[in-house]
Amino acid sequence: MSPSSYSHLVYVERPKGLINSNTFRVEEVPFDLKPAADEVVIKIVWLSIDPAMRIWLSDDAGPFRPLQIGETMGGIGVGTVVGAGEDSGFAVGNHVSGYVGTTEYSKMKAKELTKVDVPEGAQLLDFLGPLGHPGQTAFIGIIDLAKVKAGETVVVSGAAGAIGSLVCQLAKDKGAKVYGIAGSAEKCRYLEEELGIAKALNYKAATFQEDFVREVGAFDVYFDNVGGGMLDFLLTRMNLHARVILCGAMSTYASEPVPLKNHRDIFYKRATMQGFSLIDQGDRMPDAMKYLGDRVAQGVLKSTYHILEGIKETPMAINMLFAGENNGKLVIKVSRD
Ligand SMILES: NC(=O)c1ccc[n+]([C@@H]2O[C@H](COP(=O)([O-])OP(=O)(O)OC[C@H]3O[C@@H](n4cnc5c(N)ncnc54)[C@H](OP(=O)(O)O)[C@@H]3O)[C@@H](O)[C@H]2O)c1
C-alpha cells in the first residue's frame, strides 16, 4: 500500500567546505507518484553515501552536472518497484539499482534503472558494495587500467573505505603484495587481520613517511583515492614504469587542492598516471559484473557496511566520509523493508 506522503532532501545553499545545517532541508510531500507507460515508481531501500555527493554540491563538479538549488539531492540507491508502467519491462516487487536521489520514493524512466537479481550468498545491499559502483570502480582501476600482476607491489590509499578495501582484495587475489594507507590504527588492524594485506600504515602518524620508506620502499602500482600531499609524496616512491591510477581526490573535494611538486619523478621513472571515471565505462560493466560476481561467490571479496537510518542522516553522513568516521561502505537504510 502506498503512503500518504514521503520525504526527500532538498538542496538549499551551496556550502563552502563541509556541509552545514543550512545546506539542505528535509521536505515531506504528498505521495502522488503514478508511473507513465515507460516509468516505474520505486521505494528506496538502501541509499549509498558517496564522496561524489560533496562534488555535486560544488559549482565546479568535475565530470558531473552541479546540483542546482531547489533540486532533490542526488544519490545512488537500490529499491523495490511499487508501481510499473505497462511498457517499462519491470514488475511490482522487482529490485532495481540506479541514480534514484536522496528520497524515500522516486518516479523514474525505466531505462535509467538496472534490474537486480541477488545471487545466492549475496544480499541486496551488496549492489552498493562489491556488486555495485564501488566494486565496478575497483575493477576498472586495478584490473582494467593498472593490469596488476602477481608479485607486484601495490599501494592503496583510502584503503579501509568502500572502494579501497575492494581494491586491496582484488590486487591480493591477483597475487600482488598489497600495502594499505588508512587514517586510524583500528582501520590498519582491519586491513591486516581481516583482509590479510601485507601491511597497513596510518597516514596520521608523525612517522608515516619514514614508516612507508622502511616498510614499502617503492611501488609498482598506486591506487589513489585521496590526491593532495599523499599523491605528491608517493610520486617520490615509484619503481621504474610504475602506474599511478587516479580514482579520486578525497583530500580536495571540500577544500583547496594543493600543488604537486614531484611530477618530474613521473618522467624520471617513465611512469604513467591515469585518471578515470566510471561514467565512461558502460561497455565494461558486463565483464566487471561477471568478474566481481565470481569473486563474491568464491568468498574472495569481503565487505563491511556502516549503516545509518533515515534520509535525514544524509548531510551528516556525507561529512563523516571527510572525517574518516565511516568504517567500510557507508549507507543509509531508507525503508524498513
Ligand atoms: N573514479 C571513479 O569513477 C570513482 C567512483 C566512485 C568513487 N570514486 C572516488 O573514490 C574515492 C573513495 O570513495 P569511497 O566511496 O570508497 O569512500 P570511502 O573510502 O569509503 O570514504 C572516504 C575515506 O576517505 C578518507 N579520507 C577523508 N579525508 C581524507 C583526507 N583528507 N586525506 C586522506 N584520506 C581521507 C577517510 O578514510 P581515513 O580514515 O583512512 O582517512 C574516509 O573514510 C573517493 O575519492 C571517490 O571520490 C571514484
The ligand as an SDF file (V2000), in Angstrom:
LIG
                    3D

 48 52  0  0  0  0  0  0  0  0999 V2000
   36.8080    7.2860  -10.4530 N   0  0  0  0  0  0  0  0  0  0  0  0
   35.5570    6.8980  -10.2080 C   0  0  0  0  0  0  0  0  0  0  0  0
   34.7890    6.5280  -11.1110 O   0  0  0  0  0  0  0  0  0  0  0  0
   35.0750    6.9000   -8.7900 C   0  0  0  0  0  0  0  0  0  0  0  0
   33.8310    6.3280   -8.4510 C   0  0  0  0  0  0  0  0  0  0  0  0
   33.4410    6.3450   -7.1110 C   0  0  0  0  0  0  0  0  0  0  0  0
   34.2710    6.9290   -6.1410 C   0  0  0  0  0  0  0  0  0  0  0  0
   35.4610    7.4760   -6.5210 N   0  0  0  0  0  0  0  0  0  0  0  0
   36.3930    8.0480   -5.5350 C   0  0  0  0  0  0  0  0  0  0  0  0
   36.9470    7.0040   -4.7840 O   0  0  0  0  0  0  0  0  0  0  0  0
   37.3920    7.5100   -3.5300 C   0  0  0  0  0  0  0  0  0  0  0  0
   36.9200    6.5840   -2.4040 C   0  0  0  0  0  0  0  0  0  0  0  0
   35.4970    6.6030   -2.3600 O   0  0  0  0  0  0  0  0  0  0  0  0
   34.7070    5.6420   -1.3700 P   0  0  0  0  0  0  0  0  0  0  0  0
   33.2800    5.7190   -1.7410 O   0  0  0  0  0  0  0  0  0  0  0  0
   35.3790    4.3260   -1.3310 O   0  0  0  0  0  0  0  0  0  0  0  0
   34.8840    6.3990    0.0260 O   0  0  0  0  0  0  0  0  0  0  0  0
   35.4480    5.7710    1.3790 P   0  0  0  0  0  0  0  0  0  0  0  0
   36.8890    5.4130    1.1320 O   0  0  0  0  0  0  0  0  0  0  0  0
   34.5410    4.7240    1.8860 O   0  0  0  0  0  0  0  0  0  0  0  0
   35.3980    7.0070    2.3810 O   0  0  0  0  0  0  0  0  0  0  0  0
   36.2600    8.0770    2.2160 C   0  0  0  0  0  0  0  0  0  0  0  0
   37.5360    7.8860    3.0680 C   0  0  0  0  0  0  0  0  0  0  0  0
   38.4850    8.8710    2.6770 O   0  0  0  0  0  0  0  0  0  0  0  0
   39.3880    9.0650    3.7300 C   0  0  0  0  0  0  0  0  0  0  0  0
   39.7060   10.4930    3.8200 N   0  0  0  0  0  0  0  0  0  0  0  0
   38.8750   11.5140    4.1170 C   0  0  0  0  0  0  0  0  0  0  0  0
   39.5300   12.6870    4.0750 N   0  0  0  0  0  0  0  0  0  0  0  0
   40.8190   12.3850    3.7600 C   0  0  0  0  0  0  0  0  0  0  0  0
   42.0000   13.1670    3.5840 C   0  0  0  0  0  0  0  0  0  0  0  0
   41.9850   14.4980    3.6970 N   0  0  0  0  0  0  0  0  0  0  0  0
   43.1420   12.5170    3.2780 N   0  0  0  0  0  0  0  0  0  0  0  0
   43.1640   11.1760    3.1560 C   0  0  0  0  0  0  0  0  0  0  0  0
   42.0910   10.3770    3.2960 N   0  0  0  0  0  0  0  0  0  0  0  0
   40.9360   10.9890    3.5910 C   0  0  0  0  0  0  0  0  0  0  0  0
   38.7160    8.5720    5.0230 C   0  0  0  0  0  0  0  0  0  0  0  0
   39.4090    7.4140    5.4700 O   0  0  0  0  0  0  0  0  0  0  0  0
   40.6340    7.5120    6.5150 P   0  0  0  0  0  0  0  0  0  0  0  0
   40.0580    7.2620    7.8700 O   0  0  0  0  0  0  0  0  0  0  0  0
   41.5540    6.4550    6.0530 O   0  0  0  0  0  0  0  0  0  0  0  0
   41.1940    8.9090    6.4050 O   0  0  0  0  0  0  0  0  0  0  0  0
   37.3210    8.1670    4.5510 C   0  0  0  0  0  0  0  0  0  0  0  0
   36.8420    7.0500    5.2390 O   0  0  0  0  0  0  0  0  0  0  0  0
   36.8590    8.9380   -3.4310 C   0  0  0  0  0  0  0  0  0  0  0  0
   37.9040    9.8330   -3.7670 O   0  0  0  0  0  0  0  0  0  0  0  0
   35.7740    8.9690   -4.5010 C   0  0  0  0  0  0  0  0  0  0  0  0
   35.5300   10.2580   -4.9970 O   0  0  0  0  0  0  0  0  0  0  0  0
   35.8660    7.4620   -7.8160 C   0  0  0  0  0  0  0  0  0  0  0  0
  1  2  1  0
  2  3  2  0
  2  4  1  0
  4  5  1  0
  4 48  2  0
  5  6  2  0
  6  7  1  0
  7  8  2  0
  8  9  1  0
  8 48  1  0
  9 10  1  0
  9 46  1  0
 10 11  1  0
 11 12  1  0
 11 44  1  0
 12 13  1  0
 13 14  1  0
 14 15  2  0
 14 16  1  0
 14 17  1  0
 17 18  1  0
 18 19  2  0
 18 20  1  0
 18 21  1  0
 21 22  1  0
 22 23  1  0
 23 24  1  0
 23 42  1  0
 24 25  1  0
 25 26  1  0
 25 36  1  0
 26 27  1  0
 26 35  1  0
 27 28  2  0
 28 29  1  0
 29 30  1  0
 29 35  2  0
 30 31  1  0
 30 32  2  0
 32 33  1  0
 33 34  2  0
 34 35  1  0
 36 37  1  0
 36 42  1  0
 37 38  1  0
 38 39  2  0
 38 40  1  0
 38 41  1  0
 42 43  1  0
 44 45  1  0
 44 46  1  0
 46 47  1  0
M  CHG  2   8   1  16  -1
M  END
$$$$
